[in-house]
Amino acid sequence: MPAYTRTLLTVICEAALEKKLLADLEALGASGWTLSDARGRGSRGVRSAGWDTDGNIRLEVICARDLAERLAEHLQDHYYTNYAMVCYLAEVEVLRPEKF
């Protein structure tokens, strides 16, 4: 079973950013993503789960490394200063590379 390397970009941020982030991802060339609610505690305190604007979301994109880096740089440039947001990249192996 051959596996192919791609990059997973994970973004955890305020749910209020959902629509803006999805528009950004589409404009920058991401072909798909997974979005879920998230909860946790960080430097800005405890965040509850839920789909209202008071919660957090976890956004995941699997794509080529160069696109993942462009997306992460865009998010850092446009949102890090004013919003609670964490982004990280990880190498993953996928079985259907044409999807990513």
N, CA, C and O atoms as a printed pandas DataFrame, in Angstrom:
     atom_number atom_name residue_name chain_id  residue_number  x_coord  y_coord  z_coord
0              1         N          MET        A               1    0.853   -1.168    0.000
1              2        CA          MET        A               1    0.000    0.000    0.000
2              3         C          MET        A               1    0.904    1.238    0.000
3              4         O          MET        A               1    1.531    1.540    1.015
4              5         N          PRO        A               2    0.976    1.941   -1.103
5              6        CA          PRO        A               2    1.821    3.143   -1.146
6              7         C          PRO        A               2    1.176    4.316   -0.405
7              8         O          PRO        A               2   -0.036    4.519   -0.463
8              9         N          ALA        A               3    1.999    5.062    0.276
9             10        CA          ALA        A               3    1.545    6.269    0.981
10            11         C          ALA        A               3    2.307    7.463    0.403
11            12         O          ALA        A               3    3.442    7.337   -0.055
12            13         N          TYR        A               4    1.655    8.612    0.438
13            14        CA          TYR        A               4    2.208    9.833   -0.147
14            15         C          TYR        A               4    2.240   10.926    0.910
15            16         O          TYR        A               4    1.281   11.089    1.665
16            17         N          THR        A               5    3.327   11.668    0.967
17            18        CA          THR        A               5    3.505   12.695    1.986
18            19         C          THR        A               5    2.788   13.981    1.589
19            20         O          THR        A               5    2.912   14.466    0.464
20            21         N          ARG        A               6    2.043   14.512    2.539
21            22        CA          ARG        A               6    1.400   15.817    2.418
22            23         C          ARG        A               6    1.600   16.532    3.743
23            24         O          ARG        A               6    2.161   15.959    4.678
24            25         N          THR        A               7    1.149   17.775    3.836
25            26        CA          THR        A               7    1.278   18.551    5.069
26            27         C          THR        A               7   -0.096   18.837    5.629
27            28         O          THR        A               7   -1.011   19.224    4.902
28            29         N          LEU        A               8   -0.231   18.642    6.919
29            30        CA          LEU        A               8   -1.459   18.965    7.641
30            31         C          LEU        A               8   -1.262   20.302    8.335
31            32         O          LEU        A               8   -0.380   20.448    9.180
32            33         N          LEU        A               9   -2.089   21.276    7.974
33            34        CA          LEU        A               9   -2.132   22.561    8.675
34            35         C          LEU        A               9   -3.307   22.494    9.626
35            36         O          LEU        A               9   -4.439   22.258    9.203
36            37         N          THR        A              10   -3.052   22.697   10.896
37            38        CA          THR        A              10   -4.101   22.739   11.906
38            39         C          THR        A              10   -4.165   24.144   12.471
39            40         O          THR        A              10   -3.145   24.728   12.836
40            41         N          VAL        A              11   -5.379   24.683   12.539
41            42        CA          VAL        A              11   -5.617   26.027   13.062
42            43         C          VAL        A              11   -6.655   25.913   14.161
43            44         O          VAL        A              11   -7.738   25.368   13.945
44            45         N          ILE        A              12   -6.332   26.423   15.334
45            46        CA          ILE        A              12   -7.294   26.490   16.428
46            47         C          ILE        A              12   -7.476   27.965   16.745
47            48         O          ILE        A              12   -6.514   28.672   17.044
48            49         N          CYS        A              13   -8.733   28.423   16.676
49            50        CA          CYS        A              13   -8.969   29.857   16.828
50            51         C          CYS        A              13  -10.403   30.130   17.262
51            52         O          CYS        A              13  -11.201   29.216   17.470
52            53         N          GLU        A              14  -10.696   31.399   17.391
53            54        CA          GLU        A              14  -12.025   31.844   17.783
54            55         C          GLU        A              14  -13.043   31.507   16.688
55            56         O          GLU        A              14  -12.783   31.711   15.502
56            57         N          ALA        A              15  -14.198   30.991   17.102
57            58        CA          ALA        A              15  -15.244   30.621   16.153
58            59         C          ALA        A              15  -15.747   31.815   15.348
59            60         O          ALA        A              15  -16.265   31.641   14.245
60            61         N          ALA        A              16  -15.602   33.009   15.880
61            62        CA          ALA        A              16  -16.047   34.207   15.175
62            63         C          ALA        A              16  -15.327   34.394   13.842
63            64         O          ALA        A              16  -15.816   35.118   12.975
64            65         N          LEU        A              17  -14.176   33.754   13.668
65            66        CA          LEU        A              17  -13.404   33.886   12.436
66            67         C          LEU        A              17  -13.799   32.887   11.350
67            68         O          LEU        A              17  -13.258   32.944   10.246
68            69         N          GLU        A              18  -14.710   31.993   11.632
69            70        CA          GLU        A              18  -15.007   30.888   10.711
70            71         C          GLU        A              18  -15.251   31.345    9.272
71            72         O          GLU        A              18  -14.577   30.860    8.363
72            73         N          LYS        A              19  -16.173   32.240    9.042
73            74        CA          LYS        A              19  -16.507   32.647    7.678
74            75         C          LYS        A              19  -15.320   33.303    6.978
75            76         O          LYS        A              19  -15.072   33.037    5.802
76            77         N          LYS        A              20  -14.591   34.149    7.683
77            78        CA          LYS        A              20  -13.422   34.799    7.095
78            79         C          LYS        A              20  -12.353   33.781    6.720
79            80         O          LYS        A              20  -11.762   33.859    5.643
80            81         N          LEU        A              21  -12.106   32.819    7.618
81            82        CA          LEU        A              21  -11.071   31.824    7.362
82            83         C          LEU        A              21  -11.427   30.948    6.171
83            84         O          LEU        A              21  -10.565   30.651    5.344
84            85         N          LEU        A              22  -12.680   30.533    6.072
85            86        CA          LEU        A              22  -13.085   29.688    4.956
86            87         C          LEU        A              22  -12.972   30.439    3.635
87            88         O          LEU        A              22  -12.572   29.858    2.626
88            89         N          ALA        A              23  -13.316   31.710    3.628
89            90        CA          ALA        A              23  -13.151   32.527    2.421
90            91         C          ALA        A              23  -11.673   32.665    2.062
91            92         O          ALA        A              23  -11.306   32.585    0.890
92            93         N          ASP        A              24  -10.828   32.871    3.069
93            94        CA          ASP        A              24   -9.387   32.964    2.839
94            95         C          ASP        A              24   -8.837   31.665    2.256
95            96         O          ASP        A              24   -8.072   31.693    1.292
96            97         N          LEU        A              25   -9.221   30.533    2.833
97            98        CA          LEU        A              25   -8.721   29.248    2.352
98            99         C          LEU        A              25   -9.096   29.031    0.898
99           100         O          LEU        A              25   -8.268   28.606    0.092
100          101         N          GLU        A              26  -10.339   29.322    0.564
101          102        CA          GLU        A              26  -10.777   29.146   -0.815
102          103         C          GLU        A              26  -10.016   30.080   -1.755
103          104         O          GLU        A              26   -9.575   29.657   -2.823
104          105         N          ALA        A              27   -9.862   31.328   -1.370
105          106        CA          ALA        A              27   -9.166   32.312   -2.208
106          107         C          ALA        A              27   -7.694   31.951   -2.408
107          108         O          ALA        A              27   -7.114   32.254   -3.451
108          109         N          LEU        A              28   -7.091   31.305   -1.410
109          110        CA          LEU        A              28   -5.675   30.961   -1.488
110          111         C          LEU        A              28   -5.415   29.592   -2.112
111          112         O          LEU        A              28   -4.262   29.198   -2.284
112          113         N          GLY        A              29   -6.484   28.863   -2.452
113          114        CA          GLY        A              29   -6.300   27.627   -3.200
114          115         C          GLY        A              29   -6.467   26.315   -2.463
115          116         O          GLY        A              29   -6.153   25.265   -3.023
116          117         N          ALA        A              30   -6.947   26.331   -1.235
117          118        CA          ALA        A              30   -7.183   25.071   -0.525
118          119         C          ALA        A              30   -8.390   24.371   -1.154
119          120         O          ALA        A              30   -9.443   24.983   -1.332
120          121         N          SER        A              31   -8.237   23.112   -1.482
121          122        CA          SER        A              31   -9.315   22.384   -2.149
122          123         C          SER        A              31  -10.329   21.793   -1.172
123          124         O          SER        A              31  -11.418   21.388   -1.578
124          125         N          GLY        A              32   -9.982   21.742    0.096
125          126        CA          GLY        A              32  -10.903   21.209    1.096
126          127         C          GLY        A              32  -10.362   21.410    2.495
127          128         O          GLY        A              32   -9.196   21.758    2.679
128          129         N          TRP        A              33  -11.213   21.188    3.474
129          130        CA          TRP        A              33  -10.828   21.343    4.874
130          131         C          TRP        A              33  -11.825   20.597    5.735
131          132         O          TRP        A              33  -12.893   20.195    5.275
132          133         N          THR        A              34  -11.458   20.421    6.989
133          134        CA          THR        A              34  -12.334   19.839    7.998
134          135         C          THR        A              34  -12.429   20.843    9.128
135          136         O          THR        A              34  -11.424   21.411    9.555
136          137         N          LEU        A              35  -13.646   21.058    9.611
137          138        CA          LEU        A              35  -13.898   22.044   10.653
138          139         C          LEU        A              35  -14.658   21.375   11.787
139          140         O          LEU        A              35  -15.639   20.670   11.551
140          141         N          SER        A              36  -14.208   21.594   13.014
141          142        CA          SER        A              36  -14.902   21.043   14.182
142          143         C          SER        A              36  -14.831   22.037   15.332
143          144         O          SER        A              36  -13.999   22.944   15.339
144          145         N          ASP        A              37  -15.709   21.853   16.291
145          146        CA          ASP        A              37  -15.652   22.722   17.464
146          147         C          ASP        A              37  -14.511   22.267   18.362
147          148         O          ASP        A              37  -14.090   21.111   18.313
148          149         N          ALA        A              38  -14.023   23.174   19.170
149          150        CA          ALA        A              38  -12.877   22.877   20.032
150          151         C          ALA        A              38  -13.045   23.594   21.363
151          152         O          ALA        A              38  -13.751   24.598   21.463
152          153         N          ARG        A              39  -12.405   23.076   22.351
153          154        CA          ARG        A              39  -12.386   23.744   23.659
154          155         C          ARG        A              39  -11.029   23.515   24.286
155          156         O          ARG        A              39  -10.319   22.570   23.940
156          157         N          GLY        A              40  -10.680   24.379   25.201
157          158        CA          GLY        A              40   -9.382   24.234   25.841
158          159         C          GLY        A              40   -9.015   25.467   26.634
159          160         O          GLY        A              40   -9.833   26.358   26.862
160          161         N          ARG        A              41   -7.767   25.489   27.044
161          162        CA          ARG        A              41   -7.263   26.597   27.836
162          163         C          ARG        A              41   -5.917   27.006   27.278
163          164         O          ARG        A              41   -5.098   26.160   26.920
164          165         N          GLY        A              42   -5.692   28.298   27.206
165          166        CA          GLY        A              42   -4.426   28.824   26.711
166          167         C          GLY        A              42   -4.134   30.155   27.352
167          168         O          GLY        A              42   -4.683   30.483   28.404
168          169         N          SER        A              43   -3.271   30.923   26.719
169          170        CA          SER        A              43   -2.850   32.201   27.284
170          171         C          SER        A              43   -3.999   33.195   27.418
171          172         O          SER        A              43   -3.910   34.138   28.204
172          173         N          ARG        A              44   -5.067   32.999   26.665
173          174        CA          ARG        A              44   -6.223   33.898   26.736
174          175         C          ARG        A              44   -7.360   33.320   27.567
175          176         O          ARG        A              44   -8.486   33.813   27.515
176          177         N          GLY        A              45   -7.065   32.278   28.328
177          178        CA          GLY        A              45   -8.054   31.718   29.239
178          179         C          GLY        A              45   -8.728   30.475   28.703
179          180         O          GLY        A              45   -8.298   29.901   27.702
180          181         N          VAL        A              46   -9.801   30.059   29.387
181          182        CA          VAL        A              46  -10.560   28.866   29.030
182          183         C          VAL        A              46  -11.578   29.236   27.970
183          184         O          VAL        A              46  -12.256   30.258   28.080
184          185         N          ARG        A              47  -11.687   28.399   26.936
185          186        CA          ARG        A              47  -12.671   28.601   25.874
186          187         C          ARG        A              47  -13.594   27.385   25.852
187          188         O          ARG        A              47  -13.137   26.242   25.860
188          189         N          SER        A              48  -14.898   27.651   25.825
189          190        CA          SER        A              48  -15.873   26.562   25.802
190          191         C          SER        A              48  -16.083   26.075   24.374
191          192         O          SER        A              48  -15.745   26.770   23.416
192          193         N          ALA        A              49  -16.637   24.888   24.237
193          194        CA          ALA        A              49  -16.970   24.356   22.919
194          195         C          ALA        A              49  -18.334   24.865   22.505
195          196         O          ALA        A              49  -19.120   25.317   23.338
196          197         N          GLY        A              50  -18.604   24.793   21.249
197          198        CA          GLY        A              50  -19.899   25.211   20.741
198          199         C          GLY        A              50  -19.732   25.925   19.431
199          200         O          GLY        A              50  -18.631   26.366   19.100
200          201         N          TRP        A              51  -20.801   26.049   18.679
201          202        CA          TRP        A              51  -20.727   26.657   17.364
202          203         C          TRP        A              51  -21.076   28.130   17.381
203          204         O          TRP        A              51  -21.124   28.753   16.320
204          205         N          ASP        A              52  -21.321   28.709   18.542
205          206        CA          ASP        A              52  -21.566   30.148   18.585
206          207         C          ASP        A              52  -20.235   30.889   18.498
207          208         O          ASP        A              52  -19.179   30.258   18.482
208          209         N          THR        A              53  -20.272   32.167   18.444
209          210        CA          THR        A              53  -19.048   32.946   18.254
210          211         C          THR        A              53  -18.186   33.034   19.506
211          212         O          THR        A              53  -17.086   33.584   19.453
212          213         N          ASP        A              54  -18.660   32.505   20.633
213          214        CA          ASP        A              54  -17.869   32.538   21.861
214          215         C          ASP        A              54  -16.928   31.349   21.992
215          216         O          ASP        A              54  -16.036   31.370   22.841
216          217         N          GLY        A              55  -17.098   30.327   21.187
217          218        CA          GLY        A              55  -16.279   29.121   21.280
218          219         C          GLY        A              55  -15.056   29.184   20.388
219          220         O          GLY        A              55  -14.712   30.229   19.835
220          221         N          ASN        A              56  -14.419   28.050   20.265
221          222        CA          ASN        A              56  -13.258   27.883   19.397
222          223         C          ASN        A              56  -13.592   26.878   18.305
223          224         O          ASN        A              56  -14.499   26.058   18.449
224          225         N          ILE        A              57  -12.848   26.958   17.217
225          226        CA          ILE        A              57  -12.934   25.964   16.162
226          227         C          ILE        A              57  -11.555   25.389   15.896
227          228         O          ILE        A              57  -10.531   25.999   16.202
228          229         N          ARG        A              58  -11.560   24.207   15.322
229          230        CA          ARG        A              58  -10.326   23.551   14.882
230          231         C          ARG        A              58  -10.490   23.300   13.393
231          232         O          ARG        A              58  -11.400   22.586   12.971
232          233         N          LEU        A              59   -9.622   23.882   12.613
233          234        CA          LEU        A              59   -9.677   23.807   11.164
234          235         C          LEU        A              59   -8.460   23.028   10.694
235          236         O          LEU        A              59   -7.334   23.339   11.082
236          237         N          GLU        A              60   -8.681   22.017    9.859
237          238        CA          GLU        A              60   -7.585   21.192    9.368
238          239         C          GLU        A              60   -7.594   21.165    7.840
239          240         O          GLU        A              60   -8.639   20.988    7.214
240          241         N          VAL        A              61   -6.420   21.341    7.261
241          242        CA          VAL        A              61   -6.250   21.316    5.813
242          243         C          VAL        A              61   -5.070   20.392    5.505
243          244         O          VAL        A              61   -3.982   20.567    6.054
244          245         N          ILE        A              62   -5.285   19.421    4.637
245          246        CA          ILE        A              62   -4.198   18.577    4.148
246          247         C          ILE        A              62   -3.912   19.020    2.721
247          248         O          ILE        A              62   -4.810   19.065    1.881
248          249         N          CYS        A              63   -2.648   19.349    2.456
249          250        CA          CYS        A              63   -2.293   19.884    1.140
250          251         C          CYS        A              63   -0.784   19.767    0.936
251          252         O          CYS        A              63   -0.073   19.212    1.774
252          253         N          ALA        A              64   -0.314   20.290   -0.175
253          254        CA          ALA        A              64    1.124   20.349   -0.436
254          255         C          ALA        A              64    1.793   21.300    0.562
255          256         O          ALA        A              64    1.164   22.240    1.047
256          257         N          ARG        A              65    3.055   21.054    0.859
257          258        CA          ARG        A              65    3.788   21.848    1.850
258          259         C          ARG        A              65    3.795   23.333    1.506
259          260         O          ARG        A              65    3.586   24.165    2.389
260          261         N          ASP        A              66    4.031   23.684    0.249
261          262        CA          ASP        A              66    4.110   25.096   -0.108
262          263         C          ASP        A              66    2.782   25.812    0.123
263          264         O          ASP        A              66    2.777   26.961    0.564
264          265         N          LEU        A              67    1.661   25.160   -0.163
265          266        CA          LEU        A              67    0.360   25.768    0.099
266          267         C          LEU        A              67    0.126   25.897    1.600
267          268         O          LEU        A              67   -0.362   26.931    2.056
268          269         N          ALA        A              68    0.462   24.877    2.372
269          270        CA          ALA        A              68    0.290   24.936    3.822
270          271         C          ALA        A              68    1.082   26.098    4.416
271          272         O          ALA        A              68    0.590   26.797    5.302
272          273         N          GLU        A              69    2.289   26.303    3.939
273          274        CA          GLU        A              69    3.102   27.407    4.434
274          275         C          GLU        A              69    2.513   28.758    4.040
275          276         O          GLU        A              69    2.521   29.691    4.843
276          277         N          ARG        A              70    2.001   28.875    2.808
277          278        CA          ARG        A              70    1.358   30.129    2.380
278          279         C          ARG        A              70    0.114   30.416    3.217
279          280         O          ARG        A              70   -0.115   31.556    3.621
280          281         N          LEU        A              71   -0.681   29.394    3.475
281          282        CA          LEU        A              71   -1.877   29.577    4.299
282          283         C          LEU        A              71   -1.503   30.018    5.706
283          284         O          LEU        A              71   -2.084   30.965    6.237
284          285         N          ALA        A              72   -0.538   29.337    6.313
285          286        CA          ALA        A              72   -0.114   29.673    7.673
286          287         C          ALA        A              72    0.439   31.092    7.740
287          288         O          ALA        A              72    0.156   31.825    8.688
288          289         N          GLU        A              73    1.219   31.479    6.750
289          290        CA          GLU        A              73    1.777   32.839    6.729
290          291         C          GLU        A              73    0.659   33.875    6.608
291          292         O          GLU        A              73    0.693   34.906    7.280
292          293         N          HIS        A              74   -0.318   33.609    5.764
293          294        CA          HIS        A              74   -1.452   34.527    5.612
294          295         C          HIS        A              74   -2.206   34.671    6.941
295          296         O          HIS        A              74   -2.530   35.783    7.355
296          297         N          LEU        A              75   -2.477   33.563    7.594
297          298        CA          LEU        A              75   -3.199   33.617    8.867
298          299         C          LEU        A              75   -2.400   34.383    9.917
299          300         O          LEU        A              75   -2.953   35.191   10.664
300          301         N          GLN        A              76   -1.113   34.127    9.966
301          302        CA          GLN        A              76   -0.259   34.837   10.913
302          303         C          GLN        A              76   -0.273   36.335   10.631
303          304         O          GLN        A              76   -0.397   37.137   11.556
304          305         N          ASP        A              77   -0.148   36.717    9.377
305          306        CA          ASP        A              77   -0.107   38.134    9.006
306          307         C          ASP        A              77   -1.428   38.853    9.272
307          308         O          ASP        A              77   -1.426   40.030    9.634
308          309         N          HIS        A              78   -2.556   38.162    9.099
309          310        CA          HIS        A              78   -3.852   38.822    9.166
310          311         C          HIS        A              78   -4.607   38.652   10.493
311          312         O          HIS        A              78   -5.511   39.436   10.781
312          313         N          TYR        A              79   -4.256   37.649   11.303
313          314        CA          TYR        A              79   -5.089   37.367   12.470
314          315         C          TYR        A              79   -4.350   37.269   13.804
315          316         O          TYR        A              79   -4.957   37.499   14.850
316          317         N          TYR        A              80   -3.082   36.940   13.798
317          318        CA          TYR        A              80   -2.382   36.686   15.063
318          319         C          TYR        A              80   -2.417   37.873   16.019
319          320         O          TYR        A              80   -2.533   37.675   17.228
320          321         N          THR        A              81   -2.321   39.070   15.525
321          322        CA          THR        A              81   -2.246   40.241   16.385
322          323         C          THR        A              81   -3.519   40.459   17.198
323          324         O          THR        A              81   -3.448   40.851   18.363
324          325         N          ASN        A              82   -4.677   40.208   16.599
325          326        CA          ASN        A              82   -5.940   40.583   17.233
326          327         C          ASN        A              82   -6.837   39.427   17.666
327          328         O          ASN        A              82   -7.888   39.656   18.264
328          329         N          TYR        A              83   -6.446   38.204   17.377
329          330        CA          TYR        A              83   -7.308   37.063   17.694
330          331         C          TYR        A              83   -6.509   35.961   18.373
331          332         O          TYR        A              83   -5.301   35.829   18.176
332          333         N          ALA        A              84   -7.220   35.168   19.183
333          334        CA          ALA        A              84   -6.616   33.977   19.761
334          335         C          ALA        A              84   -6.527   32.936   18.649
335          336         O          ALA        A              84   -7.553   32.476   18.149
336          337         N          MET        A              85   -5.304   32.560   18.256
337          338        CA          MET        A              85   -5.119   31.615   17.158
338          339         C          MET        A              85   -3.799   30.878   17.331
339          340         O          MET        A              85   -2.781   31.465   17.695
340          341         N          VAL        A              86   -3.841   29.589   17.062
341          342        CA          VAL        A              86   -2.653   28.747   17.045
342          343         C          VAL        A              86   -2.659   27.992   15.724
343          344         O          VAL        A              86   -3.681   27.425   15.336
344          345         N          CYS        A              87   -1.532   27.981   15.037
345          346        CA          CYS        A              87   -1.381   27.215   13.796
346          347         C          CYS        A              87   -0.174   26.294   13.952
347          348         O          CYS        A              87    0.837   26.677   14.542
348          349         N          TYR        A              88   -0.286   25.080   13.420
349          350        CA          TYR        A              88    0.894   24.224   13.355
350          351         C          TYR        A              88    0.823   23.324   12.139
351          352         O          TYR        A              88   -0.255   23.017   11.630
352          353         N          LEU        A              89    1.996   22.907   11.683
353          354        CA          LEU        A              89    2.146   22.066   10.505
354          355         C          LEU        A              89    2.705   20.716   10.929
355          356         O          LEU        A              89    3.526   20.628   11.841
356          357         N          ALA        A              90    2.248   19.663   10.252
357          358        CA          ALA        A              90    2.768   18.318   10.500
358          359         C          ALA        A              90    2.768   17.548    9.190
359          360         O          ALA        A              90    1.847   17.674    8.383
360          361         N          GLU        A              91    3.796   16.759    8.989
361          362        CA          GLU        A              91    3.839   15.898    7.814
362          363         C          GLU        A              91    2.940   14.688    8.077
363          364         O          GLU        A              91    2.996   14.081    9.146
364          365         N          VAL        A              92    2.113   14.348    7.090
365          366        CA          VAL        A              92    1.218   13.202    7.196
366          367         C          VAL        A              92    1.351   12.355    5.939
367          368         O          VAL        A              92    1.832   12.829    4.909
368          369         N          GLU        A              93    0.925   11.111    6.028
369          370        CA          GLU        A              93    0.908   10.233    4.868
370          371         C          GLU        A              93   -0.541    9.975    4.479
371          372         O          GLU        A              93   -1.376    9.647    5.321
372          373         N          VAL        A              94   -0.825   10.129    3.196
373          374        CA          VAL        A              94   -2.181    9.912    2.696
374          375         C          VAL        A              94   -2.160    8.763    1.691
375          376         O          VAL        A              94   -1.126    8.463    1.095
376          377         N          LEU        A              95   -3.304    8.132    1.514
377          378        CA          LEU        A              95   -3.399    6.995    0.604
378          379         C          LEU        A              95   -3.978    7.373   -0.755
379          380         O          LEU        A              95   -3.803    6.640   -1.729
380          381         N          ARG        A              96   -4.662    8.506   -0.827
381          382        CA          ARG        A              96   -5.231    8.962   -2.095
382          383         C          ARG        A              96   -4.704   10.373   -2.378
383          384         O          ARG        A              96   -5.384   11.353   -2.075
384          385         N          PRO        A              97   -3.524   10.486   -2.945
385          386        CA          PRO        A              97   -2.889   11.802   -3.116
386          387         C          PRO        A              97   -3.667   12.747   -4.023
387          388         O          PRO        A              97   -3.531   13.964   -3.896
388          389         N          GLU        A              98   -4.467   12.223   -4.922
389          390        CA          GLU        A              98   -5.222   13.088   -5.834
390          391         C          GLU        A              98   -6.255   13.935   -5.115
391          392         O          GLU        A              98   -6.718   14.933   -5.667
392          393         N          LYS        A              99   -6.628   13.564   -3.902
393          394        CA          LYS        A              99   -7.584   14.351   -3.115
394          395         C          LYS        A              99   -6.933   15.592   -2.501
395          396         O          LYS        A              99   -7.635   16.505   -2.068
396          397         N          PHE        A             100   -5.616   15.633   -2.458
397          398        CA          PHE        A             100   -4.910   16.695   -1.761
398          399         C          PHE        A             100   -3.959   17.410   -2.686
399          400         O          PHE        A             100   -3.274   18.343   -2.265
